[in-house]
Amino acid sequence: MQRILFNSHGRLGVVNTEGSGVRFLEIKVPGQQGWGWGPVFTDRKRIVLSSYEDKRTWIGTVQSHLWIYDIDEDRLLEEIGVRERPAPFMLCAGLMPGERRMIAGPVIDGEQRVWTMNMDGSEPCEVTQAGEGFTYCVQLSPN
């Protein structure tokens, strides 16, 4: 079943595509002030979520966390991107083919950069370099 994922009033919501079954996630992780949706795995039940220790994410130095969430079981499965984390604030922009690596967006010295890394954060590879600007809206091409 396809669902629409959305944010509303600081909460993560889910609704069926025809409008029925609206619900809001009740994720309880100490110290987390906000949550955001990330990429969806090909099994359509696991989703990467971001959480933030401060709601002022625009600062760029707020500690963020990445999680794999099971939407069918309504639970967090594991925290990801922790092993060789390049910066406190880092988002997951996409999943690489095979879903063993992610495209990450750490904010380093005021610039959001593009990195790839294993899901646990190991073997990071810096794709964009310092001084190349603030990257955003990163997508993996379809081919």
Secondary structure, 3 states (H helix, E strand, C coil): CCEEEEEECCEEEEEECCCCCCEECCCCCCCCCEEEEEEECCCCCEEEEEEECCCCHHHCCCCEEEEEEECCCCEEEEEECCCCCCCCCEEEEEECCCCCEEEEEEEECCEECCEEEECCCCCCEECCCCCCCCCCCCCCCCC
